Amino acid sequence: MITQNTTTRKRKGGGGGGGGENMSSEVVEESWLVYFIEQGWLPFFIMGVVILGLRMYNVRQREEQRQLLREGLLSELNYQKILSKRHRE
């Protein structure tokens, strides 16, 4: 069974027959945020923001880890080079 959202929106200018009906038949216009919340998209939006933030944090951490690994390898190579020079002498 499919249910439809029965939220009504305000029409500017009104379409009623009498001039006095406009004030009583108007419904307060909802903002896009209320519509967003009513449709149930807010949890998905929040989850998307969290996932995006975690992804950016992960990328930064991997870059730092790569840089530290590179520095460690270079220092190890330099150390091995120094040891091999001393061994030859």
Secondary structure as a PSIPRED ss2 file (coil, helix, strand):
# PSIPRED VFORMAT (PSIPRED V4.0)

   1 M C   1.000  0.000  0.000
   2 I C   1.000  0.000  0.000
   3 T C   1.000  0.000  0.000
   4 Q C   1.000  0.000  0.000
   5 N C   1.000  0.000  0.000
   6 T C   1.000  0.000  0.000
   7 T C   1.000  0.000  0.000
   8 T C   1.000  0.000  0.000
   9 R C   1.000  0.000  0.000
  10 K C   1.000  0.000  0.000
  11 R C   1.000  0.000  0.000
  12 K C   1.000  0.000  0.000
  13 G C   1.000  0.000  0.000
  14 G C   1.000  0.000  0.000
  15 G C   1.000  0.000  0.000
  16 G C   1.000  0.000  0.000
  17 G C   1.000  0.000  0.000
  18 G C   1.000  0.000  0.000
  19 G C   1.000  0.000  0.000
  20 G C   1.000  0.000  0.000
  21 E H   0.000  1.000  0.000
  22 N H   0.000  1.000  0.000
  23 M H   0.000  1.000  0.000
  24 S H   0.000  1.000  0.000
  25 S H   0.000  1.000  0.000
  26 E C   1.000  0.000  0.000
  27 V C   1.000  0.000  0.000
  28 V C   1.000  0.000  0.000
  29 E C   1.000  0.000  0.000
  30 E C   1.000  0.000  0.000
  31 S C   1.000  0.000  0.000
  32 W H   0.000  1.000  0.000
  33 L H   0.000  1.000  0.000
  34 V H   0.000  1.000  0.000
  35 Y H   0.000  1.000  0.000
  36 F H   0.000  1.000  0.000
  37 I H   0.000  1.000  0.000
  38 E H   0.000  1.000  0.000
  39 Q C   1.000  0.000  0.000
  40 G C   1.000  0.000  0.000
  41 W C   1.000  0.000  0.000
  42 L H   0.000  1.000  0.000
  43 P H   0.000  1.000  0.000
  44 F H   0.000  1.000  0.000
  45 F H   0.000  1.000  0.000
  46 I H   0.000  1.000  0.000
  47 M H   0.000  1.000  0.000
  48 G H   0.000  1.000  0.000
  49 V H   0.000  1.000  0.000
  50 V H   0.000  1.000  0.000
  51 I H   0.000  1.000  0.000
  52 L H   0.000  1.000  0.000
  53 G H   0.000  1.000  0.000
  54 L H   0.000  1.000  0.000
  55 R H   0.000  1.000  0.000
  56 M H   0.000  1.000  0.000
  57 Y H   0.000  1.000  0.000
  58 N H   0.000  1.000  0.000
  59 V H   0.000  1.000  0.000
  60 R H   0.000  1.000  0.000
  61 Q H   0.000  1.000  0.000
  62 R H   0.000  1.000  0.000
  63 E H   0.000  1.000  0.000
  64 E H   0.000  1.000  0.000
  65 Q H   0.000  1.000  0.000
  66 R H   0.000  1.000  0.000
  67 Q H   0.000  1.000  0.000
  68 L H   0.000  1.000  0.000
  69 L H   0.000  1.000  0.000
  70 R H   0.000  1.000  0.000
  71 E H   0.000  1.000  0.000
  72 G H   0.000  1.000  0.000
  73 L H   0.000  1.000  0.000
  74 L H   0.000  1.000  0.000
  75 S H   0.000  1.000  0.000
  76 E H   0.000  1.000  0.000
  77 L H   0.000  1.000  0.000
  78 N H   0.000  1.000  0.000
  79 Y H   0.000  1.000  0.000
  80 Q H   0.000  1.000  0.000
  81 K H   0.000  1.000  0.000
  82 I H   0.000  1.000  0.000
  83 L H   0.000  1.000  0.000
  84 S H   0.000  1.000  0.000
  85 K H   0.000  1.000  0.000
  86 R H   0.000  1.000  0.000
  87 H H   0.000  1.000  0.000
  88 R H   0.000  1.000  0.000
  89 E C   1.000  0.000  0.000
